[in-house]
Amino acid sequence: MDKIRVLLTDDHAVVRLGLKAYFSTLEDIIVVGEAADGFEALEKVQELKPDVVLIDLLMPGMDGVEATRRIKAESPNTQVIVLTSYHDDEHIFPAIRAGALSYLLKNADPDELAEAIRRAYVQEAVINPRVATRLVKELRGGDMQAEANPFQALTERELEVLVQIAEGKNNAQIASQLFISEKTVKTHITNILAKLNLADRTQAAILAWQSGVVRKQEP
């Protein structure tokens, strides 16, 4: 039987090392590559065409949500499993909408993770129970307040950029604060304005303040 080809994507080298060591003990799974961020993951997917990508959500540069979206566009047959520490709505729903098949937390048992990879190989999803509960509530109608949240479509990185905009920082200052390039900042701003249906960054800043995304610091 052919081994399931896996790409590990996490900005922490120790996490990748631990996963690679575990998978090396299995007969049916092989790690064909590693990536430290979304940009590198996309390059490796284009080069290696793995069966499964194991990906964290919060990474420098391109985050896991945007990387998932681009990976699925580039290689539709590659399945994406999110492996993260976050189980709140602002992480779950963007990841699933971006095309992730499965969503697991980093406290998952190694055998559970291996089984999720095997199931992803045959296009079957594995969802952490806490995450599954949120998905079920959403399908049943969800929280009306959450549905009315205009920022739900934004990725974690886009929200970070929006906060910086609302605080009056320019592109160079945002790039320095978030350790990304000015070009990447401009891309995030373009995406933010498109998703929020706004004309410019001033409108974005006003909406962020009015909606409570940014709050004044207590004296």
KAWO-V354138 format. One record per run of one state. SS is the DSSP state (H for helix, E for strand, C for the rest). FROM is the first residue (numbers start at 1). LEN is the number of residues. Records with the same first field share a line. If there is no record, write none. Layout:
SS->FROM-LEN ; FROM-LEN
This chain:
C->1-3 ; 10-3 ; 24-5 ; 36-2 ; 49-3 ; 56-8 ; 75-4 ; 85-4 ; 99-3 ; 106-4 ; 122-5 ; 128-1 ; 140-4 ; 148-8 ; 167-4 ; 179-3 ; 197-4 ; 211-9
E->4-6 ; 29-7 ; 52-4 ; 79-6 ; 102-4 ; 127-1
H->13-11 ; 38-11 ; 64-11 ; 89-10 ; 110-12 ; 129-11 ; 144-4 ; 156-11 ; 171-8 ; 182-15 ; 201-10
